[in-house]
Amino acid sequence: MTVTTFDPETSVSLTVAAEKYFAAKLAALSGNLIRLSTKESGCTGFAYVLDIVEKAEEQDTVLSFGDVTLAVDAKSMAMLSGTEIDLVREGVNQVVKFNNPNVVAECGCGESFSVS
């Protein structure tokens, strides 16, 4: 596990709304954290994966945001670097949104993305 100093250019960040959302999800799960990774999926290439886990993987980069600990998969970090995670309201729904500066294309339904 790598613990790093936050750098918005080379790291992942959470908006205040996303931090509150994840803190509420983790409140009843003492000691757990959010793990962000990617997987091959969809018509464009990759999909974001958010999991609640008990501990980070060996090579994960671990970031702290108030009451939220975020572990980022080492294999995914290059394509996630600079990503801001937000919680956005769309009508009566709310959705976790990834503002990723590395994305060059997204599928029409928004489920997958590709990077250069």
C-alpha positions in Angstrom: 0.0 0.0 0.0 1.3 3.5 -0.9 0.2 6.5 1.2 0.6 9.7 -0.8 0.3 13.4 -0.4 -2.7 14.7 -2.4 -1.8 16.3 -5.7 -4.8 17.1 -7.9 -2.8 16.6 -11.1 -1.7 13.1 -10.3 -4.3 11.9 -7.9 -8.0 11.4 -7.5 -10.2 13.8 -5.6 -13.7 13.9 -4.1 -16.1 16.8 -4.1 -17.7 17.8 -0.8 -21.0 16.1 -2.0 -19.2 12.9 -2.9 -17.3 12.9 0.4 -20.6 13.3 2.4 -22.2 10.5 0.3 -19.4 8.0 0.8 -19.0 9.0 4.5 -22.7 8.2 5.0 -22.3 4.8 3.2 -19.3 3.9 5.4 -20.7 5.2 8.7 -22.2 1.8 9.7 -19.2 -0.1 8.4 -16.4 0.9 10.9 -13.0 0.3 9.5 -14.0 -0.1 5.8 -13.0 2.1 2.9 -13.9 2.8 -0.7 -11.8 1.2 -3.4 -11.7 2.6 -6.9 -10.6 0.5 -9.9 -11.4 -0.1 -13.5 -12.3 -3.1 -15.5 -12.6 -3.9 -19.2 -16.2 -3.4 -20.1 -18.7 -2.0 -22.6 -18.3 -0.9 -26.1 -15.7 1.8 -25.4 -13.2 -0.1 -23.3 -13.3 0.4 -19.5 -15.7 1.0 -16.7 -15.3 2.4 -13.2 -15.6 0.1 -10.3 -16.4 1.3 -6.7 -16.3 -1.3 -3.9 -16.6 -1.1 -0.2 -13.7 -3.2 1.2 -12.1 -3.9 4.6 -8.6 -3.0 3.5 -6.6 -1.7 0.6 -4.7 -4.0 -1.7 -0.9 -4.1 -1.4 -0.1 -1.7 -4.3 -3.1 0.7 -3.9 -2.6 4.4 -3.4 -4.5 5.4 -0.3 -6.0 8.9 0.0 -7.9 10.4 3.0 -10.8 12.8 2.7 -12.2 13.6 6.1 -14.1 10.5 7.2 -13.6 8.8 3.9 -10.6 6.7 2.9 -10.2 6.0 -0.8 -7.9 3.3 -2.1 -7.1 3.5 -5.8 -6.0 0.5 -7.7 -2.3 0.8 -8.9 -3.1 -0.7 -12.3 -5.8 1.9 -12.9 -4.1 4.9 -11.5 -2.6 6.1 -14.8 -6.0 6.3 -16.4 -7.6 7.8 -13.3 -5.0 10.4 -12.5 -6.6 13.8 -12.1 -10.1 12.4 -11.8 -12.6 14.2 -9.6 -15.4 12.1 -8.2 -18.7 14.0 -7.7 -22.2 13.2 -6.6 -24.7 14.8 -9.1 -28.4 15.2 -8.8 -30.3 14.4 -12.1 -34.0 15.1 -11.5 -35.0 13.0 -8.5 -32.0 10.7 -8.8 -28.4 11.1 -7.7 -25.5 9.5 -9.5 -21.7 9.2 -8.8 -20.0 11.1 -11.7 -16.4 10.7 -12.7 -14.8 13.9 -14.1 -11.8 12.2 -15.7 -9.5 14.4 -17.8 -7.9 11.4 -19.4 -11.1 10.2 -21.2 -11.1 10.6 -24.9 -14.4 8.8 -25.7 -17.4 7.5 -23.8 -20.1 5.2 -25.0 -23.6 6.6 -25.5 -25.1 5.2 -22.3 -22.1 6.5 -20.2 -21.2 3.1 -18.9 -17.7 2.8 -20.5 -14.9 5.0 -21.5 -11.5 5.0 -23.3 -8.3 6.8 -22.7 -5.4 7.6 -25.0 
